[in-house]
């Protein structure tokens, strides 16, 4: 009875529009008062602080800062220009540029909302001029940004790695493969729409033009080379790579390209600090929730239920996907991660599911949640950036959700896709 009232409290807080950290914290405190009143309040404080007291999490503010620097400067635009020079002439032209550009920007930002904002400003007018419909253009921009969560570096993978103790380098390697598969699926759909709607091909750029474009973007291209090359070669950790990305972005944008003034740098720093605080407050509350999930032995109850149903790992992963799909409709991605991973990950481990494979299923689900109506975060980012009605964007997203679900099933039940590159690199 009491547990049911606590669940109702959480739902009411969510429906009434309370801040997400309160939706996490107040039910957790109510659970503590009802079932564990003898636990000292000091323990609660320790668990909240412990939720962010980890050196791995230092990568988050650095990657957030670097992403905002590149989105406000020229690095993002230069990366897209390279993709356009190489792919602009193909069937679907600008549509493929958006997919490839989102993957390129994702390889230096790790943030889907930042990718949506950057690509919306750069690509939407050209998509419309190329002959794509308004709905399709908006749906493509919002959906292709999901690859930024999979192509390393990925803030979502860093959080998952911290929560589960999984190697972030292995997660990044697996995310590269999954991101490429998702990008290829989007490209196939773009090709289908381009043929159906008779989208004309753009003029092919000759190789001298391509080489000049690549050379002009050499500083932008250097960012993913340094980050990914350094991590995969073992030269530095993901956290060190994040710090290096900030130094590199400031050097390129402020000193070399001079695309950011000192005032612009200050504004980007301020916005990055706000974004980081939002994430870390949620992580702190997530540490408290994880503690009570463990005390309540929720993973054991799930395992018992699966044994009774004789569901096995196949049924369990189906349940995981459904839970994340429902959560993605109503709460923000980081909150879904913090609420669902603590009870589900121990079950996955008990069933023998590789933690990297499970992490990529979770990450793909988080990305799906960011574009799932009615409250997908990236939908609202695109709406505010382009001043377009949310309903129009949602109408354009539906076909891409279908593509996403097909890829999700493929990644879920063919673990070799997620594990091939990590095993190739790390053994």
C-alpha positions in Angstrom: 0.0 0.0 0.0 2.7 2.5 1.0 4.9 1.5 -2.0 1.9 2.2 -4.3 1.4 5.6 -2.8 5.1 6.4 -3.4 4.7 5.4 -7.0 1.6 7.6 -7.3 3.6 10.4 -5.8 6.3 10.0 -8.4 3.8 10.0 -11.3 2.0 13.0 -9.9 5.2 15.0 -9.6 6.0 14.1 -13.2 2.5 14.9 -14.6 2.4 18.2 -12.7 5.7 19.3 -14.3 8.0 19.3 -11.3 11.8 19.5 -12.0 13.1 16.0 -12.8 15.5 16.0 -9.8 12.5 16.4 -7.5 10.7 13.6 -9.3 13.7 11.4 -8.5 14.5 12.7 -5.0 11.2 13.1 -3.2 9.9 9.5 -3.8 13.4 8.2 -2.8 13.2 10.2 0.5 9.6 9.0 1.0 10.7 5.4 0.5 13.5 5.9 3.0 11.1 7.3 5.6 8.6 4.5 5.1 10.9 1.5 4.9 14.3 2.5 6.3 13.7 5.2 8.9 16.7 4.0 10.9 19.2 4.9 8.1 20.9 8.1 9.3 20.3 11.2 7.1 24.0 11.5 6.7 23.9 8.4 4.6 21.5 10.0 2.2 23.8 13.0 1.8 26.7 10.6 1.2 24.8 8.8 -1.5 23.8 12.0 -3.2 27.4 13.3 -3.2 28.7 9.8 -4.1 26.5 10.1 -7.2 28.9 12.6 -8.7 32.2 11.8 -6.9 33.9 10.0 -9.7 36.8 11.1 -11.9 35.2 9.5 -14.9 32.4 12.0 -14.8 34.9 14.8 -15.3 34.6 13.9 -19.0 31.0 15.2 -19.1 31.6 19.0 -18.5 34.6 18.9 -20.8 32.7 17.3 -23.7 29.7 19.6 -23.1 32.0 22.6 -23.3 33.8 21.4 -26.4 30.5 20.7 -28.1 29.2 24.2 -27.4 32.5 25.7 -28.6 32.4 23.8 -31.9 28.7 24.5 -32.5 29.2 28.2 -31.9 32.4 28.4 -34.0 33.5 27.0 -37.3 34.5 23.4 -36.6 31.0 22.0 -37.0 30.4 24.0 -40.2 33.8 22.8 -41.7 33.0 19.1 -40.9 29.7 19.4 -42.6 31.4 21.1 -45.6 33.7 18.1 -46.0 30.8 15.7 -45.9 28.9 17.8 -48.5 31.9 17.8 -50.8 32.1 14.0 -50.7 28.4 13.1 -50.7 26.5 16.0 -52.1 26.3 14.5 -55.6 24.8 11.2 -54.5 21.1 10.3 -54.9 19.5 12.1 -52.0 22.4 14.5 -51.9 21.7 16.9 -49.1 19.8 14.3 -47.1 23.0 12.1 -47.0 25.0 15.2 -46.0 22.7 15.7 -43.0 23.2 12.1 -41.9 27.0 12.2 -42.5 27.3 15.6 -41.0 25.4 14.6 -37.8 27.8 11.6 -37.5 30.8 13.8 -38.1 29.6 16.4 -35.5 28.7 13.6 -33.1 32.3 12.4 -33.3 33.5 15.5 -31.6 30.5 16.5 -29.4 28.8 13.5 -27.9 25.6 15.4 -27.6 22.4 14.9 -29.6 20.7 18.2 -28.7 23.9 20.1 -29.7 23.9 18.2 -33.0 20.2 19.1 -33.6 20.9 22.8 -33.0 24.0 22.9 -35.2 22.5 20.9 -38.1 19.2 22.7 -38.0 20.8 26.1 -38.6 23.2 24.8 -41.3 21.2 22.2 -43.2 17.5 22.9 -43.0 17.5 25.7 -45.7 19.5 23.6 -48.1 17.3 20.6 -47.6 14.3 22.7 -48.5 16.0 24.1 -51.6 17.0 20.6 -52.6 13.3 19.7 -52.9 12.6 17.8 -49.6 9.4 18.4 -47.9 9.2 20.4 -44.7 8.2 17.4 -42.6 10.8 15.2 -44.0 13.6 17.8 -43.6 12.7 18.4 -39.9 12.3 14.6 -39.2 15.7 13.9 -40.8 17.5 16.6 -38.8 16.0 15.5 -35.5 16.5 11.8 -36.1 20.0 11.8 -37.6 21.3 13.6 -34.5 20.7 10.4 -32.6 23.9 9.0 -34.2 25.8 11.6 -32.0 24.9 9.4 -28.9 26.5 6.4 -30.6 29.5 7.7 -32.5 32.1 8.3 -29.8 32.6 10.3 -27.7 29.2 9.9 -26.1 28.1 11.4 -22.9 25.4 8.8 -22.5 28.0 6.0 -22.7 30.2 7.8 -20.2 27.3 7.9 -17.7 26.5 4.2 -18.4 30.1 3.2 -18.0 30.4 5.0 -14.7 27.1 3.4 -13.4 28.1 -0.1 -14.3 31.9 -0.1 -14.3 32.1 -1.0 -18.0 35.1 0.1 -20.0 34.3 3.4 -21.7 36.9 2.7 -24.4 35.1 -0.6 -25.2 31.7 1.2 -25.2 33.1 3.8 -27.6 34.4 1.1 -29.9 31.1 -0.7 -30.0 29.2 2.6 -30.4 31.2 3.3 -33.6 29.8 0.1 -35.2 26.2 0.7 -34.0 26.3 4.4 -35.1 27.5 3.4 -38.5 24.7 0.8 -38.8 22.1 3.4 -37.8 23.6 6.0 -40.1 23.4 3.5 -43.0 19.8 2.7 -42.2 18.9 6.4 -42.3 20.9 6.8 -45.6 18.9 3.9 -47.2 15.6 5.6 -46.2 16.9 9.0 -47.6 17.7 7.3 -50.8 14.2 5.8 -51.0 12.5 9.1 -50.4 14.8 10.9 -52.9 13.9 8.3 -55.6 10.2 8.4 -54.7 10.0 12.3 -54.8 12.4 12.7 -57.7 15.0 14.8 -55.8 17.6 15.9 -58.3 21.3 15.1 -57.8 23.7 18.0 -57.1 26.7 18.6 -59.3 29.6 16.4 -58.4 32.6 18.3 -56.9 35.8 17.5 -58.7 38.7 16.1 -56.7 40.7 19.4 -56.6 37.7 21.0 -55.0 37.2 18.2 -52.6 40.9 18.3 -51.6 40.7 22.1 -51.1 37.7 21.6 -48.9 39.4 18.9 -46.8 42.5 21.0 -46.5 40.5 24.1 -45.4 38.8 21.9 -42.7 42.1 20.3 -41.5 41.8 21.8 -38.0 38.2 20.5 -37.7 39.2 17.1 -38.9 42.0 17.0 -36.4 39.5 17.0 -33.5 38.1 13.4 -34.0 41.5 12.1 -35.1 43.0 13.3 -31.8 40.1 12.2 -29.6 39.4 8.8 -31.0 43.0 8.0 -32.0 44.2 8.8 -28.5 41.6 6.7 -26.8 41.8 3.7 -29.0 45.6 3.7 -29.0 45.7 3.9 -25.2 47.5 7.3 -25.2 45.0 8.8 -22.9 41.7 8.0 -21.2 38.3 9.3 -22.2 38.4 11.9 -19.4 41.8 13.1 -20.6 40.5 13.1 -24.2 37.7 15.3 -23.1 40.0 17.9 -21.5 42.2 17.9 -24.6 39.2 18.5 -26.8 38.4 21.7 -24.9 41.9 23.0 -25.2 42.0 22.1 -28.8 38.6 23.7 -29.5 39.6 26.9 -27.8 42.9 27.1 -29.6 41.3 26.5 -33.0 38.1 28.6 -32.6 39.6 31.6 -30.7 43.3 31.7 -31.8 43.5 30.1 -35.3 40.1 30.6 -37.0 39.1 33.5 -34.8 35.5 32.5 -35.1 34.9 33.2 -31.4 35.6 36.5 -29.6 36.4 36.6 -25.9 32.9 37.7 -25.2 31.6 34.7 -27.2 33.9 32.4 -25.3 32.5 33.7 -22.1 28.9 33.2 -23.2 29.7 29.6 -24.4 31.4 28.9 -21.0 28.4 30.2 -19.1 25.9 28.1 -21.1 28.2 25.0 -20.7 28.3 25.5 -17.0 24.5 25.6 -16.8 24.2 22.5 -19.0 26.7 20.7 -16.8 24.9 21.6 -13.6 21.7 20.2 -14.9 23.3 16.9 -15.7 25.2 16.6 -12.4 22.1 17.4 -10.2 20.3 14.5 -12.0 23.4 12.2 -11.5 23.5 13.1 -7.8 19.8 12.2 -7.3 20.4 9.1 -9.4 23.0 7.9 -6.9 20.3 8.1 -4.2 17.7 6.2 -6.3 20.3 3.5 -7.2 21.0 3.0 -3.5 17.4 2.3 -2.6 16.9 0.2 -5.7 19.7 -2.0 -4.4 18.3 -2.1 -0.8 14.9 -3.1 -2.2 16.5 -6.0 -4.1 14.6 -5.0 -7.3 17.1 -6.9 -9.6 16.5 -10.1 -7.7 12.7 -9.7 -8.0 13.1 -9.1 -11.8 15.2 -12.3 -12.1 12.7 -14.3 -10.2 9.9 -13.0 -12.4 11.8 -13.9 -15.6 12.6 -17.4 -14.2 8.9 -17.9 -13.4 8.0 -16.8 -17.0 10.9 -18.8 -18.5 11.7 -15.7 -20.6 15.5 -16.0 -20.7 17.7 -13.3 -22.2 15.6 -12.8 -25.3 12.4 -12.0 -23.3 14.4 -9.8 -20.9 15.9 -7.6 -23.7 12.4 -7.2 -25.1 11.2 -6.0 -21.7 14.2 -3.6 -21.5 13.4 -2.1 -24.9 9.7 -1.7 -24.0 10.6 0.0 -20.6 13.0 2.4 -22.3 10.5 3.2 -25.1 7.8 4.0 -22.6 10.2 6.0 -20.4 11.5 8.0 -23.4 8.0 9.2 -24.1 7.6 11.0 -20.8 11.0 11.7 -19.1 14.4 13.1 -20.2 17.1 10.7 -21.4 19.4 11.0 -18.4 16.6 10.4 -15.9 15.5 7.3 -17.8 19.1 6.1 -17.7 19.4 6.7 -13.9 16.1 5.1 -13.1 16.2 2.0 -15.3 19.9 0.9 -15.4 20.3 0.2 -11.7 17.6 -2.5 -11.6 18.1 -3.8 -15.1 21.9 -4.1 -15.4 22.4 -6.7 -12.6 19.8 -8.8 -14.3 21.6 -8.5 -17.6 24.8 -9.5 -16.0 23.1 -12.5 -14.3 21.8 -13.6 -17.7 25.3 -13.5 -19.2 24.6 -10.5 -21.5 27.9 -8.7 -22.3 27.9 -5.3 -20.6 29.1 -3.5 -23.7 26.3 -5.1 -25.7 23.8 -4.1 -23.1 25.2 -0.6 -22.9 24.7 0.0 -26.6 21.1 -1.3 -26.4 20.5 1.2 -23.6 22.3 4.0 -25.5 20.3 3.3 -28.7 17.1 3.3 -26.6 18.1 6.6 -25.0 18.6 8.1 -28.5 15.2 6.8 -29.6 13.6 8.4 -26.5 15.0 11.8 -27.5 13.0 11.7 -30.7 9.9 9.9 -29.4 6.7 12.0 -29.0 5.2 13.6 -27.1 8.2 14.8 -25.0 11.3 13.9 -27.0 14.0 16.4 -26.1 15.4 16.8 -29.6 12.0 17.6 -31.0 11.8 20.7 -28.8 15.4 21.7 -29.5 14.6 21.7 -33.3 11.3 23.5 -32.7 13.0 26.3 -30.7 16.0 26.5 -33.1 13.9 26.8 -36.3 10.7 28.2 -34.8 8.7 25.4 -36.2 5.5 23.8 -34.7 6.2 20.8 -32.6 3.3 18.9 -34.4 5.0 19.4 -37.7 8.3 18.0 -36.4 6.5 15.0 -34.8 4.8 14.3 -38.2 8.2 14.1 -39.8 9.8 11.9 -37.2 7.4 9.0 -37.4 9.1 7.2 -40.4 12.5 7.6 -38.8 11.1 6.0 -35.6 10.2 2.9 -37.7 13.8 2.8 -39.0 15.1 3.2 -35.5 13.0 0.3 -34.2 14.2 -2.0 -37.0 17.9 -1.1 -36.1 17.1 -1.5 -32.4 15.9 -5.1 -32.9 18.9 -5.9 -35.1 21.4 -4.5 -32.5 19.5 -6.2 -29.6 19.5 -9.7 -31.0 22.7 -9.7 -33.1 25.3 -8.9 -30.4 28.2 -9.5 -32.7 27.5 -6.0 -34.3 28.1 -4.3 -31.0 31.1 -6.5 -30.0 33.0 -6.9 -33.2 35.1 -3.7 -33.0 35.8 -3.9 -29.2 37.0 -7.5 -29.6 39.1 -6.5 -32.7 40.8 -3.6 -30.8 41.0 -4.9 -27.3 40.8 -8.7 -27.7 
